[in-house]
Amino acid sequence: MKYIIVILTFLISSKTLATTGETGWRSIENFGCHLNDGTCYFTIDGQHVGNSECTNNNIRFSRKSSQNGEFWASMLLAAHMANKKISLNIEGCYGKYPTFTFGKIE
């Protein structure tokens, strides 16, 4: 019985860690930006991230209205093209999609 409780606790905490906070190192599966409104999106591999209002593995941000949006659009495109992994801190929603507050590139 103790083993079942330990395993369930681990599974529940693993799911919680994956939904908000640090994603761990992930590959970018695709990347793009909308032409007119400046929304950029990218899909990361693995399980979905985000909170209960916006859980997905498609992450979005505004290239135009985010203070460092242009920088991150360039960095994510470069990481995608070079097959580098990224690790992000997921916090909040951009519409119905998760967004990030900071990130690292391998």
Secondary structure as the mmCIF struct_conf table of DSSP 4:
data_model
#
loop_
_struct_conf.conf_type_id
_struct_conf.id
_struct_conf.beg_label_comp_id
_struct_conf.beg_label_asym_id
_struct_conf.beg_label_seq_id
_struct_conf.end_label_comp_id
_struct_conf.end_label_asym_id
_struct_conf.end_label_seq_id
HELX_RH_AL_P HELX_RH_AL_P1 LYS A 2 THR A 19
BEND BEND1 THR A 20 THR A 20
STRN STRN1 GLY A 21 GLU A 22
BEND BEND2 TRP A 25 TRP A 25
STRN STRN2 ARG A 26 CYS A 33
TURN_TY1_P TURN_TY1_P1 LEU A 35 ASP A 37
STRN STRN3 THR A 39 ILE A 44
BEND BEND3 ASP A 45 GLN A 47
STRN STRN4 VAL A 49 VAL A 49
BEND BEND4 GLY A 50 GLY A 50
TURN_TY1_P TURN_TY1_P2 SER A 52 GLU A 53
BEND BEND5 CYS A 54 CYS A 54
STRN STRN5 ASN A 56 ASN A 56
BEND BEND6 ASN A 57 ASN A 57
STRN STRN6 ASN A 58 SER A 62
TURN_TY1_P TURN_TY1_P3 ARG A 63 SER A 65
BEND BEND7 SER A 66 SER A 66
TURN_TY1_P TURN_TY1_P4 GLN A 67 ASN A 68
HELX_RH_AL_P HELX_RH_AL_P2 GLY A 69 MET A 81
TURN_TY1_P TURN_TY1_P5 ALA A 82 ASN A 83
STRN STRN7 LYS A 85 TYR A 94
TURN_TY1_P TURN_TY1_P6 GLY A 95 LYS A 96
STRN STRN8 TYR A 97 ILE A 105
#
